[in-house]
Amino acid sequence: MTTAIFRHIDLTEQTANKKQWTKVDADVTSFKRLEHKRSVHDIRGRESDFTTDNSGFAVYTSPSNEKSFTDDATVRGGYYDEVEALLRKTHPGIKKVVIFDHTIRRRVPGAARAPVQQVHVDQSPKAEELLKGRFQIINVWRPIENPASDFPLAVIDWRTTEPADFVPVDLLYPKRADSAMDGNANDDDDRGKEKAPDETALDSTEGYEVRGETMAVASNPKHKYYYLKDMTPDQALLLKCYDSFGEGQPMGRKGVAVRTPHTAFVDPQTPADAPGRQSIEVRCLVFYE
């Protein structure tokens, strides 16, 4: 076990009927956050106790053929195939997996914070049919090259959350330049085009647009925090972001996790010479029979 400081949205500062925002390319929000010191429990040796159904997250040993994740085509090809295979192996009954994004983060000086891709929903009859059954959003997170001792990822067990803990927040993305100017009118992919934000205008929304939504998490003393200490590149952490069968949803089932809050944190037990954390996160839409 370790202890860490986590920042949560300050609900006392909320304005009625005013939706808050956060930027995807900088740690900047329209709302205040309060710091809370919490215990974080290591699940190593207890991995099988946690599943995406009961807690909203799960850890599996699943070595990847890809090691450096420096070639985008290879990531979108072979590695995406590995992610889908892992989901199908661990979640019986999957009908279709749609991988719509990946983000690579490297804790190195000058690295731009990579925005999350916007999801484009297929409105075809086939898509409507898929949405009639169970569907999930699951992120597959993995360290790259070295164990994630530095800045590890913590999760909150869904069973210790309450619906009121989750606050909808707009995601602000940098506005795209006119793609038609460079001859790529159909180019809808931002990866590889990220740049660091203007440090002199971090609090301004000029040049940004709403292109998604996330959930801020309010602090709750009932929350239980977990992590996998020194998680290796041979291990994958599955993070559920939504489940249509989650408790309280229109098609919900009692006891099924809707989502799990997750965030990186500063572990005071991290050795001073630990290499900077590198990671890849792949976001998947998962549809069931």
C-alpha positions in Angstrom: 0.0 0.0 0.0 1.0 3.6 -0.6 -0.6 7.0 -0.1 -1.1 9.8 -2.6 -2.7 13.1 -3.2 -5.7 13.1 -5.6 -7.4 16.2 -7.0 -11.2 16.1 -7.3 -13.8 18.6 -8.7 -15.0 21.0 -6.0 -18.8 20.7 -6.0 -19.2 23.7 -3.7 -18.0 25.9 -6.6 -20.5 24.6 -9.2 -22.9 27.1 -10.8 -26.4 25.8 -11.6 -27.1 25.1 -15.3 -23.5 25.9 -16.2 -21.5 23.0 -17.7 -17.8 23.0 -16.9 -15.0 22.2 -19.3 -11.5 20.8 -19.4 -8.8 21.0 -22.1 -7.4 17.8 -23.7 -3.9 19.3 -24.4 -3.2 20.9 -21.0 -4.1 20.3 -17.4 -6.5 23.2 -17.3 -10.2 23.2 -16.3 -12.9 25.8 -15.7 -13.6 24.3 -12.2 -11.6 24.3 -9.0 -10.2 21.1 -7.6 -9.6 20.1 -4.1 -6.7 17.9 -2.9 -7.4 14.7 -0.9 -4.9 12.3 0.6 -5.9 8.7 0.1 -4.5 5.2 0.6 -3.8 3.3 -2.6 -3.8 -0.5 -2.4 -1.6 -2.8 -4.5 -3.6 -5.5 -6.2 -0.6 -7.6 -7.2 -1.4 -11.2 -6.3 -5.1 -10.4 -6.2 -5.6 -9.6 -9.9 -8.4 -12.2 -10.3 -10.5 -10.5 -7.7 -11.2 -7.6 -10.0 -13.2 -7.7 -13.3 -14.7 -5.2 -15.6 -18.1 -6.4 -14.5 -17.7 -6.2 -10.7 -15.2 -3.3 -10.2 -15.0 -1.7 -13.7 -11.3 -2.7 -14.3 -9.2 -5.8 -14.8 -5.5 -6.7 -15.2 -4.3 -9.5 -17.5 -0.8 -10.8 -18.4 -0.8 -10.4 -22.2 2.7 -9.8 -23.7 2.7 -7.8 -26.9 4.7 -8.4 -30.0 5.1 -4.6 -30.3 7.7 -3.2 -28.0 8.6 0.4 -28.9 5.3 1.7 -30.3 7.1 4.2 -32.5 5.6 3.2 -35.9 2.0 4.4 -36.1 1.1 2.0 -38.9 2.3 -1.0 -36.9 0.4 0.2 -33.9 -2.9 0.5 -35.8 -2.3 -2.8 -37.5 -0.7 -5.6 -35.5 -1.2 -4.0 -32.0 -4.9 -3.2 -32.6 -5.3 -6.9 -33.6 -3.7 -7.9 -30.3 -6.0 -5.6 -28.3 -9.1 -7.1 -30.0 -7.9 -10.6 -29.4 -7.4 -9.8 -25.7 -10.9 -8.4 -25.4 -12.4 -11.4 -27.1 -10.4 -13.8 -25.0 -11.4 -12.2 -21.7 -15.0 -11.1 -22.5 -17.1 -14.0 -24.0 -19.9 -13.2 -26.4 -18.3 -10.2 -28.2 -19.9 -9.6 -31.6 -17.8 -6.7 -32.8 -14.9 -4.5 -31.6 -14.4 -1.1 -33.0 -11.1 0.5 -32.1 -11.4 4.2 -32.6 -8.3 5.8 -31.0 -5.0 5.3 -29.3 -2.9 7.7 -27.2 0.8 7.3 -26.5 2.2 9.3 -23.6 5.9 9.6 -22.7 7.1 11.3 -19.6 9.9 13.1 -21.4 10.7 16.9 -21.6 9.0 18.6 -24.5 6.5 15.9 -25.2 3.1 17.3 -26.3 0.0 16.0 -24.5 -1.8 14.0 -27.1 -5.5 14.8 -27.4 -8.1 12.0 -27.5 -9.6 11.4 -30.9 -13.2 12.4 -31.5 -15.5 9.5 -32.1 -17.7 9.5 -35.2 -20.8 7.4 -34.7 -22.0 5.4 -37.7 -25.8 6.2 -38.1 -26.4 3.2 -40.4 -29.2 0.7 -39.7 -26.4 -1.8 -38.8 -25.1 0.5 -36.1 -28.5 1.0 -34.7 -28.9 -2.8 -34.5 -25.7 -3.1 -32.6 -26.8 -0.5 -30.1 -29.9 -2.5 -29.2 -27.7 -5.0 -27.4 -25.1 -4.7 -24.8 -22.2 -2.3 -25.7 -19.3 -1.0 -23.7 -16.4 1.5 -24.0 -13.2 -0.2 -22.7 -9.8 1.4 -22.7 -6.8 -1.0 -22.8 -3.8 0.6 -21.1 -0.2 -0.8 -21.2 3.3 0.5 -20.1 5.9 0.8 -22.8 9.5 -0.4 -22.6 9.8 -0.2 -18.8 7.6 -0.8 -15.7 5.2 1.9 -14.8 6.9 2.7 -11.4 7.0 6.4 -12.2 3.5 8.1 -12.3 1.5 4.8 -12.0 -2.2 4.6 -12.8 -4.8 4.4 -10.0 -8.4 3.2 -10.3 -11.4 3.6 -8.0 -13.4 0.4 -7.5 -16.9 1.2 -9.0 -18.5 -0.6 -6.1 -17.4 2.2 -3.8 -18.8 5.0 -6.0 -22.2 6.7 -6.2 -23.9 8.2 -9.2 -23.6 11.7 -7.8 -19.8 11.3 -7.8 -19.8 11.8 -11.6 -20.1 15.3 -13.1 -20.4 15.7 -16.9 -17.6 18.0 -18.3 -17.1 19.2 -21.9 -13.8 18.3 -23.6 -12.2 21.2 -25.4 -10.0 20.4 -28.4 -7.8 22.9 -30.3 -9.7 23.9 -33.4 -8.3 22.4 -36.6 -6.8 24.5 -39.3 -8.8 24.5 -42.5 -7.9 21.0 -43.7 -9.0 21.9 -47.3 -6.0 24.3 -47.4 -3.6 21.4 -47.4 -5.6 19.2 -49.7 -6.8 16.8 -47.0 -10.5 17.7 -46.7 -11.3 14.2 -45.5 -8.4 14.0 -43.1 -10.0 13.6 -39.7 -7.0 12.3 -37.8 -5.2 14.5 -35.3 -2.5 12.0 -34.3 1.0 13.2 -35.0 -0.2 16.8 -35.3 -0.2 17.6 -31.6 1.6 20.7 -30.3 2.1 22.2 -26.9 -0.5 24.8 -25.9 0.3 28.5 -25.6 1.5 28.8 -22.0 0.5 32.5 -21.9 -3.2 31.7 -22.6 -3.9 28.5 -20.8 -7.1 29.8 -19.1 -8.6 31.1 -22.4 -11.0 29.0 -24.5 -10.2 31.0 -27.7 -9.1 28.6 -30.4 -10.9 25.6 -28.8 -14.1 23.8 -29.5 -16.2 21.2 -27.7 -15.7 17.8 -29.3 -16.6 15.4 -26.6 -17.5 14.8 -22.9 -15.9 13.3 -19.9 -16.8 12.8 -16.3 -15.1 14.7 -13.5 -15.1 12.8 -10.2 -16.1 14.3 -6.9 -14.3 13.0 -3.8 -16.2 10.5 -1.7 -14.7 9.0 1.6 -16.2 5.6 0.5 -13.9 5.4 -2.5 -11.3 2.6 -2.5 -8.2 3.2 -4.7 -6.1 0.5 -6.2 -3.1 0.2 -8.5 -0.7 -2.5 -9.8 2.7 -1.6 -8.4 5.5 -1.7 -11.0 3.1 -2.8 -13.7 5.2 -4.2 -16.6 4.8 -4.0 -20.4 3.7 -7.6 -20.5 0.5 -6.6 -18.5 -2.6 -4.8 -19.8 -5.1 -2.9 -17.7 -8.7 -2.8 -18.9 -10.6 0.3 -17.9 -14.3 0.4 -18.4 -15.6 3.8 -19.4 -19.2 2.8 -20.0 -21.5 -0.2 -20.1 -25.1 -0.1 -21.3 -25.7 -3.1 -18.9 -24.3 -1.1 -16.0 -26.4 -0.7 -12.9 -28.8 2.2 -13.2 -28.6 2.4 -17.0 -31.8 1.8 -19.2 -30.7 -1.8 -19.9 -28.8 -2.1 -16.6 -28.2 -5.2 -14.5 -27.8 -5.0 -10.7 -24.2 -5.2 -9.6 -22.7 -4.6 -13.0 -20.1 -1.8 -13.1 -20.9 1.2 -15.2 -17.4 2.7 -15.3 -14.3 3.1 -13.2 -12.6 6.4 -12.4 -8.8 6.3 -13.2 -5.9 8.7 -13.1 -2.1 8.8 -12.9 -0.7 9.8 -9.5 2.6 10.6 -7.8 3.7 7.6 -5.7 6.0 8.8 -2.9 7.6 5.3 -2.9 8.8 5.6 -6.5 12.7 5.3 -6.6 14.4 8.6 -7.6 16.1 6.8 -10.5 13.0 5.2 -12.0 12.7 5.8 -15.7 9.9 8.1 -16.9 6.6 6.3 -17.5 5.7 5.6 -21.1 2.3 4.1 -22.0 -0.2 3.4 -24.7 -4.0 3.5 -24.2 -6.3 2.1 -26.9 -10.0 3.0 -26.8 -12.5 0.4 -27.9 -16.3 0.2 -28.6 -17.3 -3.4 -27.7 -20.6 -4.9 -28.9 -22.1 -8.2 -27.8 -24.3 -10.8 -29.3 
